[in-house]
């Protein structure tokens, strides 16, 4: 017992007695850094949405150059779906700075709320990610299918049908992967709950 | 007192003086790479600066500071984990020391610190927090407040930490220094 407490003391002395560099930032520098740090986070978040913006630009361009009304409706629905998706990501997505009340929560509380947020995003992937794209895609596919039939050639009809099946398969695959990731997060949440009990 | 020095009733310069070294050790416990560690420390200090306006004396200032620091560092680890795919283990799953002579070679204080960090860096976040709190001399109640672990779980983990440290640093009854 005496050995153990002596060892404890020595370990703490070693840990606490280690040389440190010292905090090199002044209070003024920390305050100034807080502003630029926030800008860095906003810039990092903006980069995450570049792909979505590129898709919106593409569909916007297609929308403007097609005279076909059903196709324009399809492109418009796709743009609306993308905007909704980006809005959900912006309001509930990743890359959020640490909340200012982080000192009110223990690690388990803090981590749990983060995991629950991420799990709910993954679970709701049909609602905010895949679902909003379906109406636009369905209209565009139906329009393409209709055009292919009117042209009277079998190959384009088969091509459009196969494309539809491929899109459906990709959507189901994305949903399954997200479901798997959500279940993994749920296991981590359960572990935290157990540790807090 | 100028505004910049006083963060919402708490003198931030005093916070830096009192807890600066401990926060550096905490950053060291989460990040081995020196450059990234400086960034992490900066991130912790900024988070502290911003958070102190919400400090309401419902817990001690020390608990508040460690909560913010650990929560910031844990977010940092999550980000790094996504990039590096590093694997962390629980205290119970730490591998046995591979060479019993290692203790003899770790006589110097510097080596002991390096080995402590080697150990800490392998741990999962919660276990790492308990280990850091233990080494900083915090009691079980404060460790429980910072981590959110139940008192029973903190006691179990501290027991395990003592065992691991004794096993690794007092091989054959020899002292670490």
Interface residues (C-beta under 8 A of the other chain):
Chain A: X3 X4 X7 X8 X10 X11 X12 X14 X15 X16 X17 X18 X20 X21 X22 X23 X25 X27 X28 X30 X31 X33 X34 X37 X98 X100 X101 X102 X103 X104 X105 X106 X107 X108 X109 X110 X111 X114 X192 X195 X196 X197
Chain B: X4 X5 X12 X13 X16 X20 X21 X22 X23 X24 X25 X41 X42 X43 X45 X46 X47 X49 X50 X51 X52 X53 X54 X55 X58 X59 X64 X65 X67 X68 X70 X71 X72 X74 X75 X109 X112 X113 X116 X125 X126 X129 X134 X135 X136 X137 X145 X146 X147 X148 X149 X150 X153 X162 X165 X166 X169 X170 X173 X175 X176 X177
